[in-house]
């Protein structure tokens, strides 16, 4: 283990006790071989689709064709999944506290898309959860009266560089999961409140089976009843959309259903098939939304598959934020969010997320007016969805504004990671790793295929992207944005350079967060938060 960040000794000694470290070490050792197989299979799959020119198809599996199996019944607290708050990093203590007091069913307690995994942030976030669960958080009532804590560990692409087991760095999701269940599982179970999880960025049913076996192992080790742990799988990868029945089946005794978003899912299409020009996604702000055929089909399939199996189907997060400065725009924002979410309710979802707590009363009213029952499991769509439906790319071009927006979002995401923040407000919306992922992915794809601009003469090129990036930095400096100190200026310049490196790589980097997490510059900016001392190897 890395040494303790200064000032967090109490949290460090509580969370990383000898017994907890031993538990994590056993967990990692038990599943290390299968995790290595997961990484190799991902690499092999990527080569299959990129080098052999293949496309995914539905499995011809017993799980898909057998009509009568269902997921295990859910406990009472999970019957109503109408509204979660999304992107709630527990390392942001003030925001986390406000979320705990909100009138919602759940909180996505996020160590993934909306969180920056510095060693300090991990410790603060994990300890804040510990304090909530154990009744030690000042001003926060008992666990049974709070929204459900939907714990979201990091995805498999993330490594925890600060702990090693058997000479290898630990997978980030196992580190997060291990600490969370070791310290909190008994209290959560006693209160009928978990442990419940969101599982990010799975690439198929084999990965769901791995998580199921991890749950079984942890329940046996901690002596809590089989089936206590429940998890909602985020269908954020195009390959998982072809294996939804199988994913639910592999987790059927621990399943909390499936969730569909938009930007990670869309970015995964570029990651897997973006080398093909016929999979080029147009300007996302103008042409990519949940009404487009490929995304509408994806949501329909999530709802149809889940409800057929007695599982909840939940939609993505409304990222819009109410304005504190320009309150005259808020009625328009509320109207747009409610209109979008009403479409999802009408389609049959059982719930979804918003980021802004200020939107909660309006969304709650929407549910009461249009779908007052705890869930919509009785809604069974009749429409069929084919592989072609899921892979039908929308038509449209590239605009200057769309291109500049993607450049700015991606640069600022990297900049805020350098600041230790996993999400940020920009132009009326919250931006996180999902929007950064689609932003840099589209720029890479447009450069690769020399996409034509629809509002000016010309094509997307490395030179043009570099020009827009430099103009953005100049504008920031002129307006004293993100450049208020020498340190800030160094970070925004470094962010621009890393962004340009990302979007001009010969081979597409799979995840922006992996790229940053393994980047020396990122850790250089955060090394001052760690006190001196030796790393512990187990």
C-alpha positions in Angstrom: 0.0 0.0 0.0 1.1 3.5 -0.7 1.5 5.7 2.5 -1.2 7.9 3.9 -2.0 11.3 2.4 -1.3 13.9 4.9 -4.1 14.7 7.3 -6.1 11.5 6.5 -4.5 9.2 9.0 -7.7 8.3 10.8 -9.4 7.3 7.6 -6.3 5.4 6.4 -5.9 3.4 9.6 -9.7 2.6 9.7 -10.0 1.4 6.1 -6.7 -0.2 5.4 -6.5 -2.3 8.6 -4.5 -5.5 8.4 -7.7 -7.5 8.2 -9.1 -5.4 5.4 -5.8 -5.6 3.4 -5.7 -9.4 3.9 -9.3 -9.6 2.6 -8.4 -7.6 -0.5 -5.3 -9.7 -1.1 -7.3 -12.9 -0.9 -9.9 -11.5 -3.2 -7.4 -10.5 -5.8 -5.4 -13.8 -5.5 -8.6 -15.9 -5.9 -9.7 -14.2 -9.1 -6.3 -13.1 -10.6 -6.2 -15.8 -13.3 -9.7 -15.1 -14.5 -9.1 -11.3 -14.6 -6.0 -11.9 -16.8 -8.2 -14.0 -19.0 -10.7 -11.1 -19.2 -8.0 -8.7 -20.4 -6.7 -11.1 -23.0 -10.2 -11.8 -24.2 -10.9 -8.1 -24.6 -7.7 -7.8 -26.7 -8.6 -10.8 -28.8 -12.2 -9.5 -29.4 -10.9 -6.1 -30.5 -8.5 -7.8 -33.0 -11.4 -10.0 -34.3 -13.6 -7.0 -35.1 -10.8 -4.7 -36.4 -8.5 -7.1 -38.3 -11.0 -9.8 -39.4 -13.7 -7.3 -40.4 -16.4 -9.1 -38.3 -19.5 -7.6 -36.6 -21.3 -8.8 -33.5 -24.5 -10.9 -33.5 -26.8 -12.3 -30.9 -25.7 -15.4 -29.2 -27.6 -18.6 -30.0 -27.7 -19.5 -26.3 -30.1 -21.5 -24.1 -30.4 -18.4 -21.9 -31.8 -16.4 -24.8 -34.2 -19.0 -26.0 -35.5 -20.3 -22.7 -38.7 -18.3 -22.0 -39.5 -19.1 -18.4 -36.5 -18.1 -16.2 -36.5 -14.9 -14.2 -34.1 -13.0 -12.0 -34.5 -13.5 -8.3 -37.0 -11.3 -6.5 -35.7 -8.0 -5.2 -35.9 -6.7 -1.6 -38.6 -4.1 -0.8 -36.2 -1.2 -0.9 -35.4 -1.9 -4.6 -39.0 -2.2 -5.9 -39.1 1.5 -6.7 -36.1 2.7 -8.8 -37.7 5.8 -10.2 -34.9 8.3 -9.6 -31.2 8.1 -8.7 -28.8 11.0 -8.5 -25.9 10.3 -10.9 -22.2 11.2 -10.9 -22.1 11.6 -7.1 -18.4 11.3 -6.2 -18.2 10.5 -2.5 -14.9 12.3 -2.4 -16.8 15.6 -2.9 -18.1 15.7 0.7 -20.5 18.6 0.4 -22.2 17.3 -2.8 -22.4 13.8 -1.3 -24.1 15.2 1.9 -26.6 17.1 -0.2 -27.4 14.0 -2.2 -27.9 11.9 1.0 -30.7 14.4 2.0 -32.4 14.5 -1.4 -35.9 13.1 -2.1 -34.7 10.3 -4.4 -34.7 6.5 -4.4 -31.0 6.1 -4.8 -27.6 7.7 -5.2 -25.0 6.5 -7.7 -22.0 6.6 -5.4 -19.5 6.9 -8.1 -15.9 5.8 -8.3 -16.1 5.7 -12.1 -17.4 8.2 -14.6 -17.8 11.2 -12.2 -14.8 10.5 -10.0 -11.1 11.1 -10.3 -9.2 8.2 -8.7 -6.3 9.8 -7.0 -5.1 8.0 -3.9 -6.4 10.9 -1.7 -9.8 10.9 -3.4 -10.2 7.1 -3.0 -9.5 7.4 0.7 -11.8 10.3 1.2 -14.6 8.7 -0.8 -14.4 5.3 0.8 -14.2 6.8 4.3 -17.2 9.0 3.7 -19.2 5.9 2.7 -17.9 4.2 5.9 -19.1 7.1 8.0 -22.6 7.1 6.4 -23.1 3.4 6.8 -21.8 3.4 10.4 -23.8 6.5 11.5 -20.8 8.7 11.9 -21.6 11.4 9.3 -22.6 14.6 11.0 -26.1 15.8 10.2 -27.0 12.7 8.3 -29.9 10.4 9.6 -29.8 6.6 9.9 -29.1 4.4 6.9 -32.6 3.0 6.6 -34.1 6.5 6.0 -31.5 7.5 3.4 -31.7 7.0 -0.4 -30.2 3.6 -1.4 -26.4 3.7 -1.8 -25.8 2.4 -5.3 -22.1 1.8 -5.1 -20.2 2.1 -8.4 -16.7 0.7 -8.3 -14.2 1.5 -11.1 -14.5 -0.5 -14.3 -12.1 -3.3 -15.3 -10.0 -0.9 -17.4 -8.8 0.9 -14.3 -5.8 -0.2 -12.2 -5.1 0.8 -8.6 -1.5 1.7 -8.8 -1.1 2.1 -5.0 -1.5 -1.5 -4.0 0.3 -4.6 -5.2 -0.6 -8.3 -4.6 1.8 -11.1 -5.7 4.0 -8.6 -7.6 1.1 -7.1 -9.6 -0.9 -3.9 -9.3 -4.5 -4.5 -8.2 -7.5 -4.1 -10.5 -9.3 -0.9 -9.5 -12.8 -2.5 -9.3 -11.6 -5.3 -6.9 -9.9 -2.8 -4.7 -13.0 -0.6 -4.5 -15.3 -3.6 -4.1 -13.1 -5.2 -1.5 -12.9 -2.2 0.8 -16.6 -1.4 0.4 -17.9 -4.8 1.3 -15.4 -5.7 4.0 -16.3 -2.6 6.0 -19.9 -2.0 5.1 -21.7 -5.2 4.0 -22.9 -6.3 7.4 -24.4 -2.9 8.3 -26.0 -2.5 4.9 -27.5 -6.0 5.1 -28.7 -5.4 8.7 -30.6 -2.3 7.5 -32.0 -3.9 4.4 -30.0 -1.5 2.3 -27.5 -3.5 0.4 -24.8 -4.0 -0.6 -26.1 -2.8 -4.0 -23.9 -2.0 -6.9 -23.7 -0.4 -10.4 -21.2 -2.4 -12.6 -19.6 -0.3 -15.4 -18.4 -1.1 -18.9 -18.9 -4.8 -19.0 -18.1 -6.3 -22.4 -20.4 -9.3 -22.3 -21.8 -12.2 -20.2 -18.5 -13.8 -19.3 -17.6 -10.6 -17.4 -21.0 -10.7 -15.7 -20.3 -14.3 -14.6 -17.0 -13.2 -13.2 -18.7 -10.5 -11.1 -21.3 -13.0 -10.0 -18.6 -15.4 -8.7 -16.9 -12.5 -6.9 -20.2 -11.7 -5.2 -20.7 -15.4 -4.1 -17.1 -15.5 -2.8 -17.5 -12.3 -0.8 -20.9 -13.4 0.7 -19.4 -16.7 1.8 -16.3 -15.0 3.2 -18.2 -12.3 5.1 -21.0 -14.8 6.1 -23.9 -12.9 4.7 -26.7 -14.7 2.9 -26.4 -15.8 -0.7 -28.2 -13.3 -3.0 -27.8 -10.4 -0.6 -25.6 -8.4 -3.0 -27.5 -7.0 -6.0 -26.1 -5.3 -9.0 -27.3 -3.3 -12.0 -25.2 -3.7 -15.1 -24.6 -0.5 -17.1 -24.9 -1.5 -20.8 -22.2 1.0 -21.8 -20.6 -1.2 -24.4 -22.0 -2.1 -27.8 -20.9 -5.8 -27.3 -23.0 -6.1 -24.2 -26.1 -5.0 -26.0 -25.9 -8.3 -27.9 -25.7 -10.4 -24.7 -28.3 -8.8 -22.4 -30.2 -12.1 -21.8 -27.0 -13.9 -21.0 -25.8 -11.0 -18.7 -29.0 -11.2 -16.7 -28.8 -15.0 -16.5 -25.2 -15.0 -15.2 -26.2 -12.6 -12.5 -29.8 -13.8 -12.0 -29.5 -14.4 -8.2 -27.8 -11.0 -7.8 -29.4 -9.0 -10.5 -30.8 -5.5 -10.1 -31.5 -5.1 -13.8 -29.8 -3.2 -16.7 -29.2 0.4 -17.3 -28.8 2.3 -20.6 -27.0 5.5 -21.2 -25.8 7.2 -24.3 -22.2 8.6 -24.5 -20.1 5.7 -23.2 -22.2 3.4 -25.4 -21.8 5.6 -28.5 -18.1 5.9 -27.8 -17.8 2.1 -27.6 -19.0 1.8 -31.2 -16.1 4.0 -32.3 -13.7 2.0 -30.1 -14.8 -1.3 -31.7 -15.7 -0.3 -35.2 -14.5 3.3 -35.7 -11.8 2.2 -38.1 -14.6 1.6 -40.6 -15.9 4.7 -42.4 -19.5 3.4 -42.4 -19.4 3.6 -38.6 -18.5 7.2 -38.5 -20.8 9.1 -36.0 -21.9 12.6 -37.0 -21.9 15.7 -34.8 -23.3 14.4 -31.5 -24.9 17.7 -30.4 -26.9 17.9 -33.7 -27.4 14.4 -34.8 -27.0 11.9 -31.9 -29.7 11.5 -29.3 -32.0 8.8 -27.9 -34.5 9.4 -30.7 -32.0 8.1 -33.2 -32.8 4.6 -34.5 -29.7 2.8 -33.1 -30.1 4.3 -29.6 -33.9 4.0 -29.6 -33.5 0.3 -30.5 -30.9 -0.1 -27.8 -33.2 1.3 -25.1 -36.1 -0.8 -26.4 -34.0 -3.9 -26.2 -33.0 -3.1 -22.6 -36.6 -2.6 -21.6 -37.9 -5.7 -23.4 -35.1 -8.0 -22.2 -35.3 -6.8 -18.6 -39.1 -6.9 -18.2 -39.3 -10.4 -19.8 -36.9 -11.6 -17.1 -38.6 -9.7 -14.2 -35.7 -7.2 -13.9 -35.7 -3.4 -13.8 -34.7 -1.4 -16.8 -33.3 2.1 -16.1 -32.4 4.9 -18.4 -29.5 7.3 -18.4 -28.6 10.5 -16.7 -30.0 14.0 -17.5 -26.8 16.0 -17.4 -28.4 19.5 -17.6 -27.9 21.8 -14.7 -30.1 24.6 -13.5 -28.4 28.0 -13.7 -27.6 30.1 -10.6 -26.6 33.1 -12.7 -29.2 33.1 -15.4 -32.4 31.9 -13.7 -34.5 33.0 -16.6 -33.3 29.9 -18.5 -34.3 27.5 -15.8 -37.9 27.0 -16.9 -36.6 26.0 -20.4 -34.1 23.6 -18.9 -36.8 22.0 -16.7 -39.1 21.7 -19.7 -36.5 20.1 -21.9 -35.4 17.6 -19.2 -39.0 16.6 -18.3 -39.9 16.2 -22.0 -36.9 13.9 -22.5 -37.5 11.9 -19.4 -41.3 11.6 -20.2 -40.3 9.9 -23.5 -38.3 7.3 -21.5 -41.2 6.8 -19.0 -43.6 6.3 -22.0 -41.2 3.8 -23.5 -41.4 1.7 -20.3 -38.3 2.4 -18.2 -38.5 1.8 -14.5 -36.2 4.7 -13.6 -33.3 6.9 -14.6 -30.9 9.5 -13.2 -30.4 13.2 -13.0 -27.4 15.1 -11.8 -28.8 18.4 -10.5 -30.6 18.0 -7.2 -32.7 21.0 -8.2 -34.4 18.9 -10.8 -35.6 16.3 -8.4 -39.1 17.8 -7.5 -40.0 18.2 -11.2 -39.0 14.6 -12.0 -40.8 13.2 -9.0 -43.9 15.1 -10.1 -43.5 13.6 -13.6 -43.5 10.0 -12.2 -46.5 10.7 -10.0 -48.5 12.1 -12.9 -47.5 9.5 -15.6 -46.4 6.3 -13.9 -47.2 6.3 -10.2 -46.7 2.6 -9.6 -43.3 1.5 -8.2 -42.2 0.1 -11.5 -43.3 -0.7 -15.1 -42.3 -4.4 -15.2 -45.7 -5.1 -16.8 -44.7 -3.1 -19.9 -43.6 -5.6 -22.5 -42.7 -4.0 -25.9 -43.7 -6.1 -28.9 -41.2 -4.7 -31.4 -38.3 -6.8 -32.3 -34.7 -5.5 -32.5 -32.1 -6.9 -34.9 -28.4 -6.6 -35.0 -28.8 -4.2 -37.9 -31.0 -2.0 -35.8 -28.3 -1.7 -33.1 -25.6 -0.9 -35.7 -27.5 1.5 -37.9 -25.5 4.8 -37.7 -27.4 8.1 -37.9 -26.8 10.3 -41.0 -25.4 13.8 -40.7 -22.1 15.7 -40.9 -19.6 17.5 -38.8 -20.1 21.2 -37.8 -17.6 23.7 -36.6 -19.4 24.3 -33.4 -19.7 20.6 -32.7 -16.1 20.0 -33.4 -15.0 22.9 -31.1 -17.3 21.7 -28.3 -15.8 18.2 -28.5 -12.3 19.7 -28.3 -13.2 21.9 -25.3 -14.9 19.2 -23.3 -12.1 16.7 -23.8 -9.4 19.2 -22.9 -11.3 20.4 -19.8 -11.9 16.9 -18.6 -8.2 16.2 -18.7 -7.5 19.5 -17.0 -10.0 18.8 -14.2 -8.5 15.3 -13.7 -5.2 17.1 -13.1 -7.1 19.1 -10.5 -8.4 15.9 -8.9 -12.0 16.3 -10.1 -13.9 13.7 -12.1 -16.7 15.9 -13.4 -17.3 19.6 -14.0 -20.0 22.1 -15.1 -19.6 23.5 -18.6 -22.1 25.4 -20.7 -25.1 24.4 -18.6 -24.3 20.7 -18.4 -22.2 18.4 -16.2 -19.4 16.8 -18.1 -17.7 13.5 -17.0 -15.6 10.7 -18.4 -18.5 9.6 -20.6 -18.9 12.9 -22.4 -15.1 13.2 -22.6 -14.9 9.7 -24.1 -17.4 10.5 -26.9 -15.8 13.9 -27.5 -12.2 12.6 -28.0 -13.5 9.5 -29.8 -15.3 11.5 -32.4 -12.3 13.8 -33.0 -10.1 10.8 -33.5 -12.6 9.2 -35.9 -13.1 12.4 -37.9 -9.4 12.9 -38.3 -8.9 9.2 -39.3 -11.6 9.4 -42.0 -11.0 13.0 -43.1 -14.7 13.9 -42.3 -16.1 16.7 -44.4 -17.4 19.8 -42.6 -21.0 20.6 -43.5 -21.0 24.3 -42.7 -17.6 25.3 -44.1 -15.5 24.0 -47.0 -12.8 21.6 -45.8 -12.2 18.4 -43.9 -11.3 17.6 -40.3 -7.5 17.3 -40.0 -4.9 17.2 -37.3 -3.9 20.7 -38.2 -7.5 22.0 -37.8 -8.0 20.2 -34.5 -4.7 21.6 -33.2 -5.8 25.1 -34.3 -9.1 24.9 -32.4 -7.4 23.6 -29.3 -4.8 26.4 -29.4 -7.6 29.0 -29.9 -9.4 27.6 -26.9 -6.4 27.9 -24.7 -5.8 31.5 -25.9 -9.5 32.3 -25.1 -9.1 30.8 -21.7 -6.0 32.9 -20.9 -7.7 36.1 -22.3 -10.7 35.5 -20.0 -8.8 34.3 -17.0 -10.5 31.0 -17.1 -8.5 27.9 -16.0 -5.3 30.0 -16.0 -5.5 31.9 -12.7 -2.1 30.6 -11.5 1.1 29.3 -13.0 0.0 25.8 -11.8 -3.4 26.1 -13.5 -1.8 27.3 -16.7 0.7 24.4 -16.8 -2.2 22.0 -16.3 -4.4 23.4 -19.1 -1.4 23.4 -21.5 -0.6 19.8 -20.5 -4.2 18.9 -21.0 -4.2 20.3 -24.5 -1.0 18.3 -25.4 -2.3 15.1 -24.0 -5.6 15.6 -25.8 -3.8 16.1 -29.1 -1.8 12.9 -28.5 -5.0 11.0 -27.8 -6.8 12.0 -30.9 -3.9 11.4 -33.3 -2.8 8.0 -32.1 -2.4 5.4 -34.9 -4.4 2.9 -32.8 -7.4 4.1 -30.9 -6.8 4.2 -27.1 -9.6 2.2 -25.6 -10.4 4.5 -22.6 -9.5 8.1 -21.9 -9.4 7.3 -18.1 -7.0 4.4 -18.6 -4.8 6.7 -20.7 -4.7 9.3 -18.0 -4.4 6.9 -15.1 -1.3 5.4 -16.6 0.2 8.8 -17.6 3.2 10.1 -15.6 2.0 13.7 -15.9 -1.3 13.0 -14.1 0.5 11.4 -11.2 3.2 14.1 -11.2 0.5 16.7 -10.5 -0.9 14.6 -7.6 2.3 13.3 -6.0 2.4 16.2 -3.5 -0.8 14.7 -1.8 1.2 11.6 -0.7 3.5 11.7 2.2 6.8 9.9 2.0 7.1 6.2 2.9 7.6 2.8 1.4 5.0 0.9 -0.7 3.7 -2.3 0.9 3.7 -5.4 -1.4 1.6 -8.4 -0.5 
